[in-house]
């Protein structure tokens, strides 16, 4: 499996992206808390990111970075509820075809990740994961990406446990990392 798609790396990216963020005053509602959001149904229950980045002014934020000739978008949202937190993250090439359903696959540099506390789930078939995403808008002037996603995200540590993610929608603002690699030095792609 491509090491870039490992959920612990994505969790690290989520933390880096959302550093300095705070939970919105919107409470634990499943409704979007800003103009930029990531929502889904996770195991039959509504899920909506509610930790807002004061820098990017949204509950779904992203970064586009290039390394080794590949330019990737990483989008993430965090939901804090009491002392618990969960996160959803998506990875895909920055040159992805619009309005085309694309399966999550390491060789396509696409992935979906769900993290519940310290337990990670991803779309890797080796973990019984699957799924897809569709990018419906990629506005490079406003730096906003919109789309949909769904899948069965398998437990990274093995076993047969999966998290069902359906009705996923996002509208994320993003930033770019020019000539910088935000990934840990041991991550190659």
N, C-alpha and C positions, 0 to 999 in steps of 0.2 A: 504494500500500500504506500502511496506517496505520503511521505512524512508530513507534508504541509497540511494534509487533511486530518491530521490527528486532533481529536477534540481538546486535548489539554493545551495545545498550541492555540486553538481558537479561543479557548477560555482565557488564555493569557492576552490575546489580542482584544478580547472583550473588555478585560480589566484595563488595558492600556487605553483603549478608545474611550471608555467611560470614566476614566480617572477624573475626580473632581465632580462627579455627577451627584445628583440628589434625587430622592424619591419625590414625585410630584405631590401636590396637595390634593390630588384627585382621589386619594384613598386606594382601596383595593379593587376598584371597578375593573371590568373587562373592556370598557370603552377606551379608545385611544385618548391619551392625555395631552397630545400636541398635534400640530399639523404633520409631524413626521412620526411614524408609528410602525410597529410590527405586531400583528395580532394573528391568532390561530386558535383552533380547537385542539387541545392536547388531552388525549385519552378521554374524550367526550366532554371536557370542561373548557370554557372560554379562558383564553390566556391573552394578555396584553402587556407589553412592556410599559413600565411606569417609572423607570429611573431615567430622568431627563438630563441630558448633557447641557450645561449652561453655555458651553462654548459653541456647540452646533445647534442648540435650541430644539432638541428633539429626543424622543424616546427610542428612536431607531437611528443609529449613526453608522457611518461606514468610512472606510479608507480604501483608496486605490493605490497600490504600490507595484513596482516592477522589480524583478530580479531574474537574472538568467534569461532574459528575452521574453519573459512571460509577465503580463500585466494582469493582476487579479484584484477583484473587488471583494472585500470582506465586510458584511453588514451584520450588526448585532443589536440585540435589545435585551434588557434585564428587567425582571419583575421581582420586586421586593414585597414580601407579604409577611408582616410580623418580623420574626427573626430568620425566616426562610427566604431563599432567593433561587430563581431559576433564570435561565438564559436561552435564547435562540440565536443561532448564527448561521449565515449562509455565505458560501464562497463560490465565485464563478469568474470566468475570464472577463476582462473589461471590454473585450470586443465581441461579446456574446450576441447572437442574432436576436433581434427584437421579435416579440410576439410568436416565438417558437418554443414549444415545450422541450426542455432539455433535461434528460435524466441526470441524476446525481451519479457521477462516476469519476474515480481518481484520474483516469487517463484523459478526461475532459476538463480537469481542474474544477470540478463542481462538487459541492458537498452541503449537507444540512447537518446541524448539530443541535442537540438539546442537552443542557446541563441542569441537573437538579441537585443543588448543594455541591457536593464533590463527586457526584455520580454522572458520568458522561455517556451519551448515546449519540450515534452518528448514522449516516446513510450508507456506510460501507457495507457491501454485500457480505464480506467476511464476518460481519457482526449481525447478520440477518437484517441489514438495513436496505432501504430502497427509497425511491421518491423522485421528484422532479421539481423544477421551477420554470417559470415563464417571466421574462423581463418584458414589461409592457411599455415602459418609458425610461429613457436614459438621457436626461437633459444635462449636457455637459456645460452649458452656460450657467444654469441655476444650480448645478451640481446636486441633482436629485434623481434617484433611481426608484422606480415603482415596479411592482410585480406580484406574483402569486407563487405559492409553493405548497407541497404536501409530501407525506412519506411515512414510512415506518422506520424509526431510528432505533438501531440495535444497541444493546449494552456493550460498551467498549471492552469491559473486563471479561467478556465471554458470557456464555449462557444463552438462554432463549428469550430473555426479557426484551420486549420492544415497547417503544412509546409511539402511539399513533398520533400523527400530526396532520390535521386536515384544515381546510378553509384558510390556509395561511395567506396573509396579505401584508404588504409593506409599502411604505413610502419613506425613503431614507435620504437624508442629506449626507453628503460625503465630503471628505477632504482628500488631497493627494499627497503622496510622499515622493517628491522628485529626487531621483538619484539616491534614495535611501532604502534600506531594507529593514522594515519593522519586525522581521521575524528573527527568532533566536539564531545565533551563528551556525548551529548544527543543522538547520533546516535548509535543505537543497531541493531545487526543483528544476 
